[in-house]
Amino acid sequence: MAVAPAERQEAAFTFIEFCTSPEVKTYWSQTTGYLPVRTSAAESEDMQTFFGENPNFKTAVDQLAKTRPQDAARVFIPGGDQIIGGGLEQITINFEDVQVAFDDVAATLEEEAAPIVEQVEAL
């Protein structure tokens, strides 16, 4: 963008402004089923009417306040999400002891994280 002509930069920002407007985000949320990605969209009159007509949809929005950032192991360790998910499956499906299952998960995560830790330490 820095080297684009001024009129292209302005057009790009106009497009971004349109795409991220509360009205477009409200429409997008209602038609895709995804949560509204702007507070202003979630609080809009149109979205409040939609929530009134679709109370189950509002449940997920109400629960956002209770969410926490994703565990770094899920993000930074290759396959971390699957490793943790596998541990949860061992507990919920195979009725494995929680401590045993997560001791295995921890060991696997440490093993998978080792190359990443080495790279970071080398910096």
Backbone bond lengths (Angstrom), bond angles and torsions (degrees), N, CA, C in turn:
res aa  C-N    CA-C-N  psi(-1)  N-CA   C-N-CA  omega(-1)  CA-C   N-CA-C  phi
1 M - - - 1.444 - - 1.530 111.65 -
2 A 1.318 117.68 -33.07 1.459 120.19 -174.41 1.519 112.37 -61.79
3 V 1.323 117.60 -29.91 1.464 119.97 -177.42 1.532 112.36 -99.90
4 A 1.316 117.43 -2.33 1.465 121.32 179.46 1.524 109.40 -71.83
5 P 1.343 116.48 150.46 1.472 119.32 176.19 1.530 110.70 -59.47
6 A 1.302 116.12 151.90 1.462 122.19 -175.77 1.523 112.19 -54.67
7 E 1.343 117.85 -40.04 1.466 119.74 -178.55 1.529 111.72 -67.48
8 R 1.329 118.14 -32.26 1.470 120.67 176.28 1.529 110.55 -71.73
9 Q 1.324 116.07 -38.99 1.464 119.76 176.75 1.523 110.11 -61.59
10 E 1.319 116.66 -45.25 1.460 120.76 179.43 1.524 110.74 -62.90
11 A 1.339 116.54 -42.51 1.466 120.18 178.54 1.525 110.63 -63.01
12 A 1.318 117.48 -40.49 1.465 121.03 179.70 1.529 110.95 -63.97
13 F 1.317 116.17 -43.77 1.462 118.90 179.56 1.524 111.53 -68.47
14 T 1.318 117.49 -34.45 1.465 120.60 175.58 1.518 110.13 -63.32
15 F 1.323 116.70 -42.61 1.460 121.14 178.13 1.528 111.01 -63.52
16 I 1.323 116.64 -45.04 1.470 120.90 179.08 1.520 110.38 -62.42
17 E 1.331 116.32 -41.92 1.463 120.08 178.21 1.533 110.40 -60.82
18 F 1.319 116.97 -42.44 1.459 121.29 178.14 1.528 110.76 -63.36
19 C 1.321 116.49 -50.10 1.471 121.06 -176.28 1.517 113.02 -62.61
20 T 1.306 117.09 -28.62 1.460 120.39 -176.77 1.525 112.83 -103.09
21 S 1.316 117.50 7.98 1.468 120.70 -179.25 1.528 110.13 -66.90
22 P 1.318 117.39 151.91 1.465 120.10 178.99 1.528 112.49 -56.67
23 E 1.330 117.19 -37.32 1.465 120.57 -178.81 1.532 111.23 -64.52
24 V 1.316 116.15 -45.37 1.471 119.87 -179.53 1.522 110.23 -69.60
25 K 1.324 117.58 -39.60 1.462 120.12 179.34 1.531 110.85 -66.95
26 T 1.332 117.95 -34.14 1.460 121.33 175.94 1.523 109.74 -64.96
27 Y 1.315 116.20 -49.04 1.473 121.09 179.40 1.530 109.90 -59.95
28 W 1.320 116.51 -46.89 1.462 121.80 -178.41 1.532 110.16 -59.53
29 S 1.307 116.72 -44.89 1.458 120.84 -179.31 1.523 111.14 -62.76
30 Q 1.321 116.25 -45.52 1.457 120.44 -177.77 1.528 112.26 -67.03
31 T 1.310 117.71 -34.29 1.463 119.74 -175.09 1.522 113.70 -90.99
32 T 1.328 117.82 -18.83 1.466 119.67 179.69 1.523 112.65 -102.91
33 G 1.328 116.69 -23.69 1.456 119.94 -175.62 1.514 113.40 90.61
34 Y 1.342 116.56 -4.08 1.464 119.69 176.55 1.520 109.79 -74.87
35 L 1.332 116.11 156.65 1.456 120.70 176.73 1.526 109.45 -66.25
36 P 1.328 117.30 149.00 1.461 119.33 175.36 1.530 109.11 -63.79
37 V 1.321 116.76 133.05 1.465 120.60 -175.17 1.521 112.65 -95.64
38 R 1.303 116.73 4.83 1.465 121.78 174.66 1.517 108.37 -129.28
39 T 1.310 115.90 137.02 1.454 120.33 176.10 1.520 110.06 -59.48
40 S 1.346 116.06 -41.11 1.464 119.56 -179.53 1.520 111.40 -62.06
41 A 1.319 118.19 -32.46 1.466 120.89 176.48 1.527 109.80 -71.19
42 A 1.316 117.13 -44.78 1.463 120.98 -179.01 1.524 111.45 -63.21
43 E 1.316 116.42 -32.78 1.458 120.82 -177.87 1.530 113.31 -90.53
44 S 1.317 117.86 -4.48 1.464 120.69 -177.00 1.532 111.22 -64.72
45 E 1.308 115.29 155.12 1.471 120.73 179.88 1.528 110.57 -60.24
46 D 1.328 116.26 -41.16 1.469 120.72 -179.90 1.526 111.33 -61.97
47 M 1.339 116.43 -41.78 1.465 119.77 -179.09 1.525 110.22 -71.81
48 Q 1.332 117.63 -36.30 1.460 120.32 178.19 1.531 110.68 -63.62
49 T 1.336 116.29 -37.83 1.467 120.21 175.72 1.528 109.53 -64.66
50 F 1.327 116.55 -42.91 1.462 121.73 178.67 1.521 110.41 -60.34
51 F 1.350 116.75 -44.13 1.468 120.40 177.86 1.525 111.03 -60.67
52 G 1.341 116.40 -39.65 1.461 120.06 178.54 1.519 111.98 -61.85
53 E 1.324 116.05 -36.63 1.463 121.40 179.84 1.525 112.29 -83.10
54 N 1.331 116.90 -20.34 1.470 122.65 -177.03 1.528 109.46 -133.64
55 P 1.325 117.93 69.50 1.468 120.24 -174.17 1.528 113.82 -60.45
56 N 1.317 118.23 -28.60 1.473 119.25 178.21 1.516 111.38 -65.51
57 F 1.312 116.90 -33.15 1.467 120.82 178.22 1.522 110.09 -64.80
58 K 1.319 117.04 -36.83 1.465 121.11 -178.12 1.533 111.52 -69.86
59 T 1.318 117.49 -25.35 1.461 120.93 -179.53 1.521 111.04 -55.54
60 A 1.319 116.91 -46.66 1.470 120.52 -179.62 1.524 110.93 -63.75
61 V 1.319 116.95 -39.10 1.471 120.63 179.21 1.525 109.77 -65.20
62 D 1.326 117.11 -42.64 1.467 120.99 179.02 1.526 111.67 -62.98
63 Q 1.311 117.25 -31.57 1.465 120.80 -178.13 1.522 113.22 -78.73
64 L 1.323 118.29 -11.34 1.463 120.62 -179.55 1.527 112.25 -57.82
65 A 1.314 116.95 -35.16 1.470 120.44 -179.25 1.527 112.18 -61.90
66 K 1.313 116.77 -21.74 1.468 120.72 -177.63 1.526 112.70 -96.58
67 T 1.319 116.95 -1.28 1.461 119.45 -178.35 1.521 110.93 -79.17
68 R 1.321 114.82 160.52 1.457 121.60 177.65 1.523 108.34 -127.80
69 P 1.323 116.97 160.45 1.468 118.65 177.08 1.527 110.51 -59.04
70 Q 1.309 114.58 150.98 1.454 119.72 -179.42 1.523 110.49 -66.02
71 D 1.314 115.74 144.12 1.459 122.60 178.39 1.530 109.06 -59.02
72 A 1.324 116.38 134.50 1.461 121.02 -178.94 1.531 111.80 -59.46
73 A 1.324 117.12 -31.35 1.465 119.75 179.68 1.521 111.05 -62.32
74 R 1.321 116.88 -33.90 1.463 120.62 178.74 1.519 111.01 -68.65
75 V 1.324 116.58 -29.62 1.457 121.46 -173.36 1.530 112.41 -93.08
76 F 1.319 116.90 -45.59 1.464 120.63 -169.03 1.525 115.34 -97.80
77 I 1.304 118.03 -16.56 1.464 120.10 178.85 1.520 107.71 -98.73
78 P 1.333 117.55 122.62 1.472 119.28 178.94 1.527 110.79 -54.86
79 G 1.327 115.51 125.34 1.456 120.33 -179.27 1.515 113.68 76.76
80 G 1.332 117.85 7.89 1.460 121.58 -176.99 1.515 113.15 -56.58
81 D 1.309 115.95 -41.24 1.465 119.87 179.90 1.525 110.65 -62.69
82 Q 1.321 117.03 -42.76 1.465 120.88 -179.98 1.526 110.99 -68.75
83 I 1.318 117.13 -35.97 1.467 120.45 179.47 1.532 109.87 -64.63
84 I 1.320 116.08 -47.58 1.467 120.28 179.18 1.525 109.88 -65.61
85 G 1.325 116.59 -43.56 1.465 120.54 177.64 1.512 112.04 -59.35
86 G 1.345 116.43 -38.23 1.464 120.47 177.66 1.519 111.49 -63.13
87 G 1.324 116.45 -38.69 1.459 120.05 177.19 1.518 111.61 -65.20
88 L 1.329 115.73 -40.98 1.470 119.36 177.86 1.525 110.93 -65.15
89 E 1.325 116.71 -37.50 1.468 119.99 176.46 1.525 110.90 -63.56
90 Q 1.342 117.53 -41.84 1.464 120.18 178.42 1.523 111.07 -57.38
91 I 1.341 115.50 -37.64 1.465 120.18 -178.59 1.525 111.14 -75.34
92 T 1.341 116.67 -49.46 1.466 119.67 -171.68 1.521 114.33 -82.57
93 I 1.324 117.57 -29.03 1.469 120.04 -176.76 1.530 111.29 -101.50
94 N 1.338 115.31 -44.01 1.459 119.12 -177.10 1.532 113.00 -94.23
95 F 1.330 116.62 -1.18 1.461 122.70 179.53 1.524 112.64 56.05
96 E 1.317 115.61 34.51 1.476 122.42 176.68 1.529 108.32 -68.38
97 D 1.315 116.52 148.88 1.452 121.48 175.05 1.529 109.13 -60.04
98 V 1.310 116.57 134.33 1.466 121.65 -176.02 1.527 111.08 -58.11
99 Q 1.293 117.88 -48.64 1.464 120.96 -177.98 1.517 111.11 -61.15
100 V 1.317 117.35 -43.93 1.471 121.61 179.85 1.532 109.73 -62.89
101 A 1.323 116.54 -46.83 1.461 120.53 -178.25 1.525 111.14 -60.95
102 F 1.334 116.16 -45.63 1.460 117.72 -176.91 1.519 113.33 -80.57
103 D 1.312 118.93 -18.67 1.464 119.71 168.43 1.525 109.01 -64.99
104 D 1.344 116.49 -41.48 1.468 120.73 176.58 1.525 110.93 -64.59
105 V 1.325 116.33 -43.44 1.466 120.74 178.92 1.527 109.86 -60.44
106 A 1.325 117.25 -47.03 1.463 121.14 -179.21 1.528 111.24 -60.24
107 A 1.311 116.73 -43.59 1.470 120.16 179.94 1.525 110.80 -63.46
108 T 1.321 116.80 -43.13 1.470 120.73 179.85 1.523 110.40 -66.13
109 L 1.329 117.75 -42.55 1.468 120.56 178.79 1.523 111.28 -62.79
110 E 1.319 116.82 -41.73 1.470 120.02 177.95 1.519 111.25 -62.29
111 E 1.321 116.32 -41.73 1.464 121.04 178.60 1.531 110.89 -63.29
112 E 1.316 116.70 -45.25 1.465 121.13 -178.95 1.529 111.83 -70.90
113 A 1.328 116.87 -27.99 1.466 120.90 -179.41 1.518 112.70 -81.00
114 A 1.310 118.19 -18.94 1.466 121.57 -174.59 1.528 113.50 -51.97
115 P 1.349 119.98 -48.34 1.472 118.69 179.44 1.532 113.00 -62.83
116 I 1.306 116.62 -33.74 1.469 120.31 179.90 1.526 109.39 -70.40
117 V 1.311 116.93 -42.93 1.461 121.19 178.44 1.531 109.36 -60.67
118 E 1.321 116.95 -42.16 1.470 120.57 178.03 1.521 111.37 -59.99
119 Q 1.340 116.49 -43.68 1.463 120.02 178.62 1.514 112.27 -62.16
120 V 1.332 116.42 -42.68 1.459 120.78 -179.04 1.519 109.86 -66.85
121 E 1.313 116.74 -42.60 1.458 119.84 179.69 1.517 112.68 -65.86
122 A 1.330 116.71 -27.40 1.460 121.35 -179.72 1.535 111.94 -74.42
123 L 1.310 116.75 -16.57 1.471 119.91 -179.77 1.464 110.44 -72.36
